[in-house]
Amino acid sequence: MKQKRRIYVFLFLFFFFLISLHRQAYAMEIKTNVVVPVYQEIEIDGQRPDKLNTSVHYILKRKKADYPMPKLDNGDEYSFEIKGENASNTLTFSFTNVGIYEYEIWTKTKDEGNYQYNKTIYTLYIYVQDDGKGGLNNQITVETGKGAKSTELKFYHTYKGQTRSKIPIFGKLPRTGESIRGYLWMAVGSVLLILCFVLLNKKKRK
């Protein structure tokens, strides 16, 4: 009877020891966080609108189903928004294994009216490596479809406004004070030329 009790006690202690090792291994899991900033810039070509829409939506897609994502949105895709004429947003990933992780990112917002959006599909590579000290380090590379490489993600968009005519339309005045002064000088010059022409004609008749 005592022998059985000893066996039970031994098994219990051995089981408890295995659980402790599992907890310790889980607690020592190595993780590295990768923060990827995404920038956007909206260039205004022509006259600036009274209200500029600076909200642009983007999509991030992972190449493999087991790659970490900032947040699952629609299967393997994550949708996010950036607001601002010159603004940014950040994507945060958490990795526990070394490897090369590949993603694609593009503009979801479509061209509309005077707004033209960048149609480039960028490929984002995240390299996770052993740092040799029991931890992980990381590096990012961005590629366009043309083979160009960079270390940052930046989208350039354009708002094409109306171009101001150099000659004012009758009944309408230009907006800027500088343009108004220019047109006034042109008007004064035209009047002086007409007066000179009239005076010369009078002298010839005499």
C-alpha positions in Angstrom: 0.0 0.0 0.0 2.8 2.4 0.9 4.6 1.5 -2.4 1.5 2.6 -4.4 1.3 5.9 -2.5 4.9 6.6 -3.3 4.2 5.9 -7.0 1.2 8.2 -7.0 3.2 11.0 -5.2 6.1 10.5 -7.7 3.7 10.7 -10.7 2.1 13.8 -9.3 5.4 15.6 -8.7 6.6 14.5 -12.1 3.4 15.9 -13.8 3.7 19.1 -11.8 7.3 19.4 -13.0 6.3 19.0 -16.6 3.7 21.7 -16.3 6.2 24.1 -14.7 8.6 23.5 -17.6 5.9 24.2 -20.1 5.0 27.5 -18.4 8.6 28.5 -18.3 9.1 27.8 -22.0 5.9 29.7 -22.8 7.1 32.7 -20.7 10.4 32.7 -22.5 8.9 32.8 -26.0 10.9 35.3 -28.0 8.9 38.0 -29.8 9.8 41.1 -31.8 7.4 43.9 -32.8 7.8 45.5 -36.2 6.3 49.0 -36.7 5.8 49.9 -40.4 4.8 53.6 -41.1 2.8 54.3 -44.2 2.9 57.9 -45.5 0.7 59.7 -47.9 1.1 63.1 -49.7 -1.6 64.9 -51.7 -0.3 67.3 -54.2 -2.5 70.1 -55.5 -2.1 70.8 -59.2 -4.0 74.0 -60.0 -6.5 75.9 -57.9 -7.0 74.7 -54.3 -10.5 73.6 -53.5 -12.5 75.2 -50.6 -12.5 71.8 -48.9 -9.9 69.1 -49.7 -10.8 65.5 -49.1 -7.7 64.0 -47.5 -9.2 60.6 -46.4 -7.7 57.7 -48.3 -8.2 54.0 -47.7 -5.6 51.3 -48.2 -5.4 47.5 -48.1 -2.6 45.3 -46.7 -2.6 41.6 -47.9 -0.4 38.8 -46.6 1.1 36.2 -49.0 0.6 33.2 -46.7 -2.2 32.5 -44.3 0.2 32.0 -41.3 1.9 35.4 -41.6 1.1 37.8 -38.7 -1.2 40.7 -39.4 -1.9 43.9 -37.5 -5.6 42.9 -37.3 -7.7 40.5 -39.4 -10.3 42.3 -41.3 -11.4 40.2 -44.3 -9.5 36.9 -44.4 -5.9 37.7 -45.4 -6.6 41.4 -45.8 -6.4 44.4 -43.5 -8.0 47.7 -44.4 -6.9 51.0 -42.9 -7.3 54.7 -43.5 -5.0 57.8 -43.5 -6.3 61.3 -43.1 -4.3 64.4 -44.0 -2.7 66.2 -46.8 0.7 65.1 -45.6 0.1 62.4 -43.0 0.9 58.8 -41.9 -0.4 55.7 -40.2 1.5 52.8 -38.6 1.1 49.0 -39.0 2.3 46.9 -36.1 3.3 43.3 -36.5 4.4 40.7 -33.8 6.7 37.9 -34.9 8.0 34.9 -32.9 9.8 33.0 -35.6 12.7 33.9 -37.9 11.9 34.2 -41.6 11.0 36.4 -44.5 7.5 37.7 -44.5 5.9 39.1 -47.7 2.9 41.5 -47.9 1.3 43.7 -50.6 -0.2 47.1 -50.0 -2.2 49.3 -52.3 -4.7 52.2 -52.5 -8.3 51.1 -52.1 -9.8 54.5 -52.9 -10.6 54.9 -56.5 -10.2 58.0 -58.7 -13.1 60.3 -58.5 -13.7 63.8 -59.9 -10.5 65.8 -59.6 -8.8 63.3 -57.3 -6.2 60.9 -58.8 -4.8 58.2 -56.5 -1.5 56.3 -56.6 -2.2 52.9 -58.3 1.2 51.4 -57.4 1.1 48.0 -55.6 4.0 47.9 -53.2 5.5 44.7 -51.9 6.6 44.8 -48.3 9.3 42.4 -47.1 9.9 42.0 -43.3 13.1 40.1 -42.4 13.1 38.6 -38.9 16.5 37.2 -37.9 18.2 35.8 -34.8 20.4 38.5 -33.2 22.8 36.0 -31.7 21.9 37.1 -28.1 18.8 35.1 -27.6 16.5 37.7 -29.3 15.2 38.7 -32.7 15.9 41.7 -34.9 14.1 42.9 -38.0 14.4 44.9 -41.1 12.0 46.0 -43.8 12.3 46.5 -47.5 9.7 48.0 -49.9 9.6 47.2 -53.6 7.5 48.7 -56.4 6.5 46.8 -59.5 9.4 48.4 -61.4 12.0 46.8 -59.1 12.9 50.0 -57.2 13.7 49.4 -53.5 13.1 51.6 -50.5 12.9 51.4 -46.7 9.6 53.4 -46.5 6.1 53.2 -47.8 4.9 56.4 -49.3 1.9 57.1 -51.6 1.6 60.2 -53.7 -1.8 61.4 -54.8 -2.9 64.4 -56.9 -5.8 66.8 -56.8 -6.2 68.5 -60.3 -7.9 71.8 -59.8 -8.9 74.4 -62.4 -6.1 76.3 -63.9 -6.4 80.1 -63.7 -6.6 81.9 -67.1 -4.0 84.6 -67.7 -6.6 86.8 -69.3 -9.5 87.6 -67.0 -13.0 86.7 -68.2 -15.3 89.8 -68.6 -17.3 90.4 -65.4 -15.0 88.2 -63.3 -12.1 89.5 -61.2 -9.0 87.4 -60.2 -8.9 86.3 -56.6 -5.3 87.3 -55.6 -4.3 90.9 -54.9 -1.1 90.3 -57.0 -3.1 89.3 -60.0 -5.4 92.3 -59.6 -2.5 94.7 -59.5 -1.1 93.1 -62.6 -4.4 93.6 -64.5 -4.7 97.2 -63.3 -1.2 98.0 -64.7 -2.2 96.4 -68.0 -5.4 98.5 -68.1 -3.5 101.8 -67.4 -0.9 100.9 -70.0 -3.7 100.3 -72.6 -5.3 103.6 -71.8 -2.0 105.5 -72.2 -1.4 103.8 -75.6 -4.8 104.8 -76.8 -4.3 108.4 -75.7 -0.9 108.6 -77.5 -2.5 107.2 -80.6 -5.3 109.8 -80.5 -2.8 112.7 -79.9 -0.6 111.6 -82.8 -3.7 111.5 -85.2 -4.6 115.0 -84.1 -1.1 116.3 -84.9 -1.2 114.7 -88.4 -4.5 116.3 -89.2 -3.2 119.8 -88.3 
